[in-house]
Amino acid sequence: MVNRRALTMTLVTGLLIAGSAFVLVNEAFQPVSLRFRLSGRDASATFRLDEREPLFLEYELIVRAPGRERPAMTVALNDLPVQVPAVASTYLTQRARVRLPLDAIRQRTNVLRVRVGGDDANTFDMHARIQNYSGIAPDFPRAAVVGDDAVVHRFTATSMAARVARLGLLIGLCTAIVWLLGRIGRPLAMRWPEAHVVAVAVGPIAAIAYSAGRPLHLWLSPEAFVVLALVPWLFVQLAAWVIAHRATAVAVVAPVVVTLVVLEAALRFINYVTPIYVFYSDSAARFRGQPGARHYDATFNSRGFNDRERAVARPGHVSYRVVALGDSFVVGVVPQRENFLSRVEAQLSTRAPVEVINMGVAGTDPQDYLSVLADEGLAYRPDLVLVNLFIGNDLEGRQPRWHERSYLATLARALWRIGQQPATLTQPAGEGSVYDDNAAGMSLDAFMEVQVDRSWIYERDSARVSAGVARTAGFVRQMRDLTRGSGADVLVTLMPDESQIDSGLRDRVSAARELFPEQFDWKQPNQLLTEALAAEQIEVLDLLPAMLEAARKERLYKPADTHWNLAGNRVAAEAIANALANRVARHSRRP
């Protein structure tokens, strides 16, 4: 006896699958992906196409303009303009994806030209990619997201007779396949036996809905369409099998889960014994200097700090001991003897020996300072812990990305990325042994990108700034509590960013952000931090006033570097030594 319900479900599902395949499947689609690097004031790239078809332009663009203007960008394909988003801000990376005008696209040779207007000093740097898809996977099983115009272009190139014949063939083929799947995949324990038939249409219908709801269209290869249709069907079959065979399912899944857990634990143990750079770490040691590494005319000590060797037990002749925490500002980019902490030690030791122990680690933040203090700093039994906060980046903290929470996922991702990259040989860069106070630390463009990127901390009434201040103050409070327990005091120094000192740099940053000067408060982070720490009864030494005064006479930062030069270290040392002089004197008079 014929089951009319099952037959109806089979016919309806077959028609749905056939209609979806008619719209979604494009077995002739060939992915096009062309990459270019354009830079300067006026640059062009030439590429060839086998046939004329709709294309996307995807790019990363940085416009560099030393003046206050926002220069106009002109992008043209074969002399026809391309509508690209206006430059939002100079020195900030702008990313966008736009459709190239179909009228401008030619078969064979095409020319993409990019120009920046305005002053002759204005330049741009663009990483561009031209492709005929917007995603997802151009390889097997081939699936691509294209513009709706690509669908129109395809159908106009196909005759009506060919389209009708193709649809009829798909109806017969898809209906037969659905009937076959219904015969071989009857669920073992399902209340609605037809569910395994309807499941075949779930994926294709979802893809159709995606295409209908956006100005984009999903194109699939035949094999990708088969995968899209079979995955829900297989999921239903698996669910039915698990329901009917619970004990067997547990026996199969349990070893897999146990294996993954054991691998995760093994990787964590190996990384604990011998830390591997691939895995995320909250430890400040991940960026610590190499013991014995040369730093101009000195070397890092055996603990990886830019300091001379220090005994953990305080030498008998030392009257006062300071442990200094911080990031690359504390490590310093000047010779060790010129570092502001070395200068503070020398100035305070004119009457009685004082030790200022440099425990700075580049690339760290206040959370790391707390770790260094707890793990190593308090072992020196200091009289004072000097917490050096750099305004430029100490209000933000890094969080692990999704894959970094699992060592197994991190390793798998790293191996996959290595496999995708060509083998290269990297030659180690040599270290210069002579310090040059006038040498730039980076290119002017890269320097401006850094300054513009961190300028958010000066925006008035910013919730992000308030959150950063609260976070930083919280870590300093924990450092205070630790030091109090060991009988030491805490002093926080606020080290200003160069944009707070240099008015010309402030103007360039404001122009790049296209914000009015009154939208910035260049003293805001210092004031908010001082207020937050004062509420915790933590003493603060803000170096901004002293450095503003000194900057009237001399430059305090290395060119395009963000760190202090020799003069900057000297001014900071004088301000800190003056602030500590009375502390040291009072301590030395104690019986």
N, C-alpha and C positions, 0 to 999 in steps of 0.2 A: 504494500500500500504506500502510495506517495504521501509524504509528509508535506502538506501544503504550506504550513508555517515555515518549515526549513527551506522549502523551495523558494518561497517569497523572499526570505532573508538573503538567500544566496543571490538571487537576481538583483535585488536592490543594492546589496553590497558590491556586486560585480559592476553595476552601473556607476556607483560612487567611485570605485577604484579606477574605472576606465576614464571617467571624466577628469579625475585628478591627474592621472597619468598624461592625458591629452594636454592639460595646461602646464604641468610641472616638468615633464620629461623633455629634455633637449639633448639627444644623443650626439648631436653634431657640435655642441658647444666646446670650444677650445679656450682655456684660460690664457689671458695676456697679462703679463706683469713686467713692466719696464721701470727701472730705477735710474734716477739722475741726481747729481749734486751740482747745484747752481749757486754761484756766489759772485759778489762784486756789485757793480751798479747796473750792468746790462749783460745778461747771459742768456744763452739759448742751448737747446738740446734737440737733436734730430732722431727720429725713430721711424720705423717702417711697420706697416700693417698689411697682412695678407688680404684682408677685406675690410671694407668700411663698416664700422659697428659702433654702438654707443660706448663711451668710455667714462671712467672716473679719474679725477686728479686728487690724490691724497698727498698731503705735504706737512712738513714741519718747517716753520719759517721764523727767523729772527731778523728783525730790522734794526740796524744800528744807526742812530742819528745823534751826533755830538751836540747839536743845537736843541732848542726847545720845541722845534716843529715836529709834527707827525707826518712824515713823508707819504706820498701816495704811491701805491704799488700798481703796476700795469702788468697783467698776464695776458698773453695772446697765443692762440693756436692758429697757425697758418694765417697770421695777420688779422684774425677776428678776435675781439676781446672775450675773455673768460670772466664771468662774474665770480670773484673771490671775495670773502669777507674782508672788510676794512681792517687795517692794522689797529689792534686794540691798544697796544702799548709797545714802545720801543724797548729793546733789550730783553723782552720776555718771549719765550718760545710759544708760538701760536700754531695750533694744529687744526686742520680742517679737511673735509672731504667734499668735493663739489663735482657736479656732472659737467663734462665738457660739452659744448654745443655741438649737436649732431651735424649741423650744417658746416661746421669748421673742420670736421674729420674727413680725411682723404684716404683712399686706398693707396698703399705704398708709402711714399715719403711724407712725413709730417714734421713741423717745426714748432716747438714750444719755446716762447721767449718771455723772459721776466725782466722787468726794469723797475728801478726805484727812482723817484723824482726828488726834487729839492736840491739841497746843497751838495756840492761835489764830494763832501766827506761822508755822505750817507751811503751805506752799503747794506746788503742783505746776504743771508746764507739760507738756502732752501734745500732740504732733502725731499725730493719729489718722487712719487710713484704713480705711473699711469697704468690703469688696469681696467678690464672690462667686467669686473665684479667687485662687490663691496665686502665680501666674505664668502663662505665660511672656510671651506676646504677645497682648494682647486685640484687636489690629488684624489686618489681612490679612497672611499667611494666619492666621486666628484660631486660636490654640491656648491653652488655659487649663488650669491645674492646679487641681482642685477637691477637696473632701473626699469620702470614700466615701459619706457620707450624702447628698450631692447626687445620686449615681447611684441610690441607693435611692429617694430622693424622686421622681426622674424616672420610674423604672419603676412605682412605685405609682400614678402619675398616668396611665399608659398601659395600655390594655386588652390582654388576652392575644391577642385576634384581631389587633390592630394590630401587636403585636410579631412574631407568626408571619408575617404578610404582609410585614412589613418585612424579616425575615430571608430569606424566599424570594426577594424581589426582589433583595436584595443578592447572593445566591448566583448567580443567573442573570447579573446585570450584571458582577460581578467575574470570573466564569469566562470570560465573553466577552472582557473586557478583557485578561485574562492570555493567552488564545489569540491575540488580535490582536498583543500585544506580542511573543509568541513568533514570529509570522510576520514582523514587520517588523524585529526586532532580532536576527537570527541573528548571533552573533559571527563575525568573520572568521578568527580564529585562536585557538580555545579548545579545550582538550583535552576539556572536558565541555560540550557545546553547551547542556545544560539549565540551566547556571548562570545564564544571563540570565533564565530563567523564575523560578527560585527566588529570585533577588535581589529581586523585587517584594515578597516577603513579609518581608524582613529588617527594614525599618523598622517596619511595623505590629506584628510580633511583639516587637520591642524595646520599643515603647510599652506593649504589654500586660504585659510582664515588669515594667516600671517601676511600673505601676498595681498589680500583684499583690504587689510587694515592699514597698510603702509604704502608709500609711493615707491616701494621696492618689490621685487618679485623673486621667488625662490626657483632656481633652475636646478634640476637633478639629472644625473646620468641614470641609465636604466638600473645599474647595480645599486645606486644610492636610493632609488625609489623602492626597490625590492627590500632593502634594509629598513627603510622608513615604514613599510607596510608590515614586515614580518616581526619587528621588535615588539609591538604591542601584542601581537598574536602569540609570540613565544612567551611573553610575560604572563599571559592568561594561562597558557599550558603549564608553565612552571608553578604558578600559584595553585592550580588544581592538583598538580602532582604532589606539592608540599602538603596540601591539606590531606591528601589520601595517604601519604607516606611520611608522617611527621618524624618518626624515629629515624628513618633512613636519611631524611634531610638534615637532621641534627648531626648524624654521623659523618655526613659529607662536609657540612659547613664548619663544624667545630675544628677540624685539623687546619683548615685554611685560616681561620681566625687566630688560632693558637700560633701558627707559623708567623703571621704578620706581627703579632704581639711580641713574640720572641725576637724577631728581627729588629723591631723598634727598640726593644730593651737592650739588645746587643750593641746596636749603633750608639745608643746613649752611653753605655758603659765604656765603649772604645773611645768616644769623644771625651768622656770624663777623665780617662787615664791619659790619653794623648789628644788634646784638642785639635780638631780639624777645621780649617777655615770655612769649609762649605756650610757648616751648620751654624744657625743663629745662636748668638750667645749674649746674655745680659751682662757678662763680665767686662769690666773696664780693661782687662788685660788683652782683649782682642786687638787693640790698637797700640799697645805699649811698644816702646822702642826696643830695638835689639841690643841686649847687653854687649858693650864693647864697640858698638857702632860709632863711627867717627862723626862728630858734629863740629865742623871747622877745626879748631886747634885743640879740641877736647874730645872725650868719648862719653857715651852713656854708661852709667854705673852698672854694677852687676844685677840690679833690680830692674833695669830698663828705663831709668829716669835720667833726665838731662841734669845731672848733678854729680858731684864727687862722691866717693864712697862714704857712707855714714854708718857708724856703729849703732846697733839697736839700743844698746845700753848707753846712757848718756855719759860722755867723758866727764871726769871730775872737774875740769877747769871751765866747763860750759855753764854759764849762769842762767841762760834763758834759751828755750827751745821752741821753734815754730815749725809746724807742719803746714805746708802750702798745697792746696788742691786746685785743680783747674784743667783746662783743655790746652789746645795748642798755643794759646797766649802765654800760659805758664811754661810750657816747654820752650817756647821762644824760637824765633828765626834768626837771632843774632848769636854771636859767639857766647859760650857759657859764662865767661867772666863779665860780659856786658848784659846778661839777663837781669831783669829788674829785681829778682829775688836774690841773686848773687850780690847786687849792689846794696840791697836792704841789709843783708848780712854784714857786709863790709862797713856800712855806715853805723849800724847799731853796735858793732864790736869795737868801736874806738875806745870805749871805757872798760868794757868787760866782754869776754867772749860770748857771742850769741850764735846759735845755729838756726838757719832758715833752710829747712829740708824741702827741696823741690820734688813734689810727687805728681806733677802734671802729666797727663796722658792725652795726646792729640786725638781728636774725633770723639770725645766723650761729652757727657752732659751731667747735670747735678745728681741724677740717680747714680751715675758711675762714681762721682766724687764721694758719695755716701758709701759705696762699696769699698773704694780704696781706703777710706778712713777706717771703716770697721775691720777690714781684713788686714791692713798693714799700718795705717797711720797711727793708731792709738798705741801700737806696740812701742813706739818711740817715746811714750809718756811726755807729750809736749805740754808746754805751759799755755800755748795758744794754737788754735787751728785757724788758719787763714783761708777762707773760702773765696776764691776768685771767680766771680760770675761775669762772663762776657755777654754784653747786652745783645750782640749780633745774633747769637743762635742758642743761648742757654734757656730761652723760654719755650723751646720746642723739644720734643722727644720722639725717638723712633720707636714704632711698634712693629712686632714681627708680622710678616705677611702670612697669608693662609697656609701656604705649603711649609713655612718655617716652623710651624707648630708640631709638625711630624718630621722626625729625622728620616724616616723611610721615604716619605714624599719628597723631602728636600734632596735626598741622594738621587732618587729616580729622576727628578727634574734636572739636577746638575748633569747627570749622565746623558740625558736626552739633549741638553743644550750643547754639551761637548760634541756629541755625535753630529749635530747640525752645523758645526763650525769647521772650516778648513784648518788643517794643521798649520801652525805658525811658529816661528822661532823668535822669541823676544830676547833682545840683548839687554843686559842690565845697564842702567844709566850710571855713569860715573859721578861721584860726589866731588864738588869743588871744595878746595881746602882754604880758599881765601874769601872772606866776606866782603861783599860790595853793598854798601848802604844805599846805593842808587839803582841797583838792579831790580827790575820789575819781577814780581812773583808770578804773574800770569799776564796774558794779553789784556789790553785795555777793554776789549769787548767782553772777554770772560769775566773780568773784574766787575764790569757794569751789570752783567747778568746776575752775579752773586749779590750785589748791592740791591738791585731791584727786587730780587726774589725774597730777600729778608726784610724788605721795607714794610711789610704788613705790621710789624711790631710798633710802628709809629702812627698807625691809623687811629684817629680819635674814636672813642666809644666802641671799641672792637671787643666782641665777646671772646674771640680767639685769644686776644692779648690778656684779657682778664683770666681766662682759663690757664694760660701759660704762666702767669704770675702766681696764681694759686698753687699750681703744680710745683713750681720751683721753690716757693716759700715752704711748701710741705716737706720737701727733701732737706732744705736747710734746717728746718725745725728738728727733724730727726737727727741731723748732724749735731745740733746744739745739745739735744738730750744725751747723745752718746758722750760728748766731750764733758758735759757736766758730771756725768757719772764717773769720769776718770780724773776729775779735778781740774780740767782745763777750761779756758775761755774760748769764745768764738768771735771772730771779726770777719765780716763780709765786705769785700771790695767789689765795686761795680766798675767794670772796665768798659769804657764807651766804644761804640762802633765808629768807624771813620766818618760815616755820613752824619754823625752827631757833631763832629768837629769841623769838617770841611763844608763851608756854605756853598761852594761851587758844586761839590758832589751832591749836596742836597737838592740843588736846583735841577741837576741832570736827572736825578732819581724821580723828582716830582714831575718833570716833563715826560719822562718815560712812562710813568704811571698815568699820566694825563689827569692828575688830581690837582685841585687848587691847594696852595700852600697852607691855607687854614684847615684843610682836611688832615694835615699831619701835625703831630705834637712830638717833636724830636726829643723832648725830655720825659715823655710819658712813661716809658718802661722803667726809668730810674726812679721816678716819683712813686709809681705804683709798687715797685719792689721795696723801696724804703718804707713806705707806709705799711705794707704787709709784714715786713720783718720787724718793724717797730712794735706792731701789735703783739708780736711774739717775744718782745723784749730782747731782740737781737741787734747788736750794734752794726751800723753800716758806714762804710767809708766810700763815698761816691767820688770817683776820680774825674768826673766830667768837668766840674768847675776849674780844677787845676790844669787840666789839659786844654780847655778852651782858652785860658789865659796864656798858656805857653805857646799855643798854636798861632798866636798873633805874631810871634817872632821867628818860629822855625817849624819845619815839617816834622810831624811826629809819627807818621806811618810810612812804611816802605811803599814805593810806587806800585800801584796795582797789586797789592798783596793782602790787605785787610789787617796785617799785624803791625805792631810797633817797630820802628827802626831804632837806632841807637838813642836818639833824642827822646823818643817816646818811652823807652825803658828807663832812661835817666829821670824823666819827669815823674813817672809812676813810682820809681824807687824813692825819690825824695818825699813824695806825698805820703807813702806808706811808712817810711822810716820816721817821719815827723809824728805820725799818728801813734806809732808804737814806742816812741822814745820814753814817754812818761810811764808806760806799762813796764818797760824794762828797768827803768830807774827805781820804780816802787818795788819791783820784785827783788832787785839786787840789795835793797836796804833791809829786807826781811832777815831776822836772825836765823 
